[in-house]
Amino acid sequence: MQFRLADNPPVKGGVLFLLLVATVGETVILVAFLVTDAAEPALAAGISLLVMAVVVALSAWLMNRGVVKLTEEQLGVRTAAGKQLIEWADVAGARVRMVSQLGKVDRILAALAGPDNDRRLVEIELKRPFRFAILPWRQDGTDAIGLPALPGRRIRVYVSDPEGLVDAISMHLSRSSE
C-alpha cells in the first residue's frame, strides 16, 4: 500500500526564509563589493552563500517528492533525497494532526509558506528513537547507526490522504498484535 507525499509547509516556509536571508546577504555582499577594495573575498562569500541556498532549497524540494510505502515487514518513506525504513515492531501508533497543533517554530515556518498552510499531517509515534544514518549507503530509521532526530520518538509525514494512512497503520498494528 502506498501514499503519495504532499508539500510540507514548515519546510517550504523554512526554505523561503533561507532564500530571503540569502537575498539580503547577497545584497550586503554586493554593496561591500562596490564600496570596498575587498572585491575577491566579497565575491567568494556571495557565491558560497548562493550555492548553499540552492543546495538547501533543492534538498528540501527532493524531500517532498516520494511515497510512504507499507509492507508486511516495515513502514518506508522513500523520497528523491533518500529513504527511511521503520520496522513495525518499532511503531507505537499514528494520529492525524494539524500544523496549528505543532510547536511554535513549525507554525511560524508554515505561516511563512502562506496563509492557507494549516494542513493535516500524520504523526507516527515510535517505540525507539529515530536516527539519521551517518553512512551514505544506509537508510535512516530506528535501526540506523547515526544521529538522533529531534523529537526522537516521533516522525511527521505530510501525505495526500492522512486519514487513510493512519487507518492503514492502525489496521496493520492491530493485525500484527494478534
N, C-alpha and C positions, 0 to 999 in steps of 0.2 A: 504494500500500500504506500502511495506517495502523496505528498502535499507540497505544492509549489511555494517557495519563499516569496514574501512580499517586501516592499520597502520598509526600512527600519527608520522611523522618524528621528530618534535620538542620534543615530549615526549620520543621517542626512543633515541634521542641524549642526552636528559637530564638524562635518566637512565644510558646510557653508561658513561656519565661524572660522575655521582654519583658513579658508580661502580669503575671507575678509582680513584676517591678520596678515596673511601673506601679501595681500594687495597694499595694505598700509605699510608693511615692511619694505616692499618694493619701492613705494613712493619715497619713504625716508632714505633708502639707499640711493635712489635716483637723485634726490636733492643733494645728498652728500657727494655723489659722483660729480655733480655740476659745480658745486661751490668749493670743493677742496682739491688738493693735489693728490689725494689718495684714490686715484681712479681704479687701479687694478684690484686692491682689496675690496672696494665697494662693489665692483663688477663681479668678483668671485663670490662675495656674500649674497648678492642678488640672485645669481644663477643657482647657488646652493639652496636658497630659500624657495625659489620657484620649483626646482626639481623635487624637493621634499614635499611641497604642497601637492604636486601632480602625483607622486607615488602614493601618498596617503589617500587622496581622492580616488585614485584608480583601485587601490586595495579595498576601500570601503564599497565601491561600486561592485567589485567582484564578490565581496562577501554577501551581497544582497541578491545574487543570482544563483539559484540552485533549487534543491528539493530536500524535504525531510522524508526519509525512507524507513518504513517499519518492516523488519523481517522477524522471523521466529527467534533469532539469536540476539538481535540488538536494534537500537534506535540509532539511525545515522543521519547526520546533516551533511550533505555534500554541496559545496559551492565551488565556484570557479577559483576561489582562493585556497581551497583545501577541504578536508573532511574531518568530521568529529564523530566518533563512534562511542556509544554508551551501551553496555550490556544491560539487559532487562533486570538482572539481579541488583543493579545499582540505581534503578528508577524507583522512587518512592511514590510519585503521583504527578498529576498535572492539573492546571487550572487556567481558565481564561481570565485575563486582567486587562485593564485599560491603561494607556500611557499615563493618564492623570492619576493613577493609583501608585505610580512608581516614585522613586526618590526625587528630590529637588533638582539634581543635576540632569537627570533624564528628562524631566518635564521642561526644563529650560531649553535644553538642546532640541527637543521635539517642537517647542514653540518657535525656535529659530527656523525650523524647516517649513513652517506655515501654520495658519490658524486652524486648519481642519485636520490636524495630525494627531488627534486623540483617538488612536486606533486600538483595536483589540490585539492582544498577543497571547502566546502560550508560555506560561512559566512552568518549567519542569523541575520538580524537586528531586534531588539526588540523595542517595544514602552515603555516598563517598564524594570527596571533593573533586571537582572538575579541574583538569590540568591542561595547559598548553604544552605540547611536545617541543622539546628543545632540539631534537634531531629532525632534520627536514624530511626524511623519508618515513617518519612515523606520523600517525594521526593523533589529533587532540582527543581527549576523553578522560574517563575515570581511571583507566589503566595506563595512561601515558606517564612517562618519566619526564617531568618538566616543571614549569612554573604554575603555581596555583592561580586559578581565576578568581576574581572578586565579583560578586559573592560566590564562594566556592561550591556550595551545595545547591546551586540554582542556576539554570540557564534559561534564557529568554529567546523565543523563536517567533518571528513575525511571518505568518503564513496567510494564504488567501482564505482558508477555511479553518479558523482557530477552534471552533466548537467541534468540527469533525475530527481534528487531530486529537483533542482532549478525549473525545468519545473513543477513538481508536486506541489511544494509550490506556485508558481505563479498562476497556474490553480486554486488551492484551494482558494487563496486570491481573485482572480477575481470573482470566483463563490460566495464567501461569501459577497463581497461588492455590489452585485446586489440586 
